[in-house]
Amino acid sequence: MKHKVTVEEWVKRFRAIGLDDAAMHKWHELFESEDPEGHQSFLEWLGLPPERIREIRQR
């Protein structure tokens, strides 16, 4: 994918389908537990700085 989607755009879409903060947190937990390398890659693709990625993955 060449077009970057921002974190804010992802959150907007998640909210549009009815996800609240707890559901989004669960989504991240599932992604991290099932595919940690894919989760890392996704967060990098979003353009998040390394310290923010560490913070998200440690939750």
BELQUI-V581494 format. One record per run of one state. SS is the DSSP state (A for helix, B for strand, O for the rest). FROM is the first residue (numbers start at 0). TO is the last residue. If there is no record, write none. Layout:
ss = <SS	SS>
from = <FROM	FROM>
to = <TO	TO>
This chain:
ss = <O	A	O	A	O	A	O	A	O>
from = <0	6	16	20	34	35	45	49	58>
to = <5	15	19	33	34	44	48	57	58>
